[in-house]
Amino acid sequence: MKVQLKLDSGMRLIGTNSANLETYFDASIKGGGAGSAATPMEILVESMAACSMIDVLSILRKKRKEITDLKIEIDAERADTHPMVFTKVHLKFLLTSPDAEIGDLNRAIELSQTTYCGASAMFQRSGCEVTWSSEIIK
């Protein structure tokens, strides 16, 4: 995997992957940026949730479940001292589906969190407590 990161202006950065797709980063206003994009730490926790969500979508679709919508609400805590790593992350999965059951969703999340999601594994192996909950919306 090769990606590139370059300065746009101020504290704003542009990441580009091998397919030429861009990701924007900025520091918060408090951190000296313009607040024009998500911070690297926000993107890091969003990426972990996205990794798990892609797993869950794939698993549920293989079970031929109809997915109307899927959201993850993320609540993350960081250490008070530098390097201010994540210490706790809670993922709340909200699935809208006419035919999926809570057991289907929970099994998909469990497989993602224990087997498939490399991003979640990196958080967990660094000592971050990753928890999750789920809800089905019919």
Secondary structure, DSSP 8 states (H G I E B T S, - for coil): ---EEEEEETTEEEEE-TT--EEEE---TTTTS---S--HHHHHHHHHHHHHHHHHHHHHHHTT---SEEEEEEEEEE-SSTT--EEEEEEEEEEE-SS--HHHHHHHHHHIIIII-HHHHHHHHTT-EEEEEEEEE-
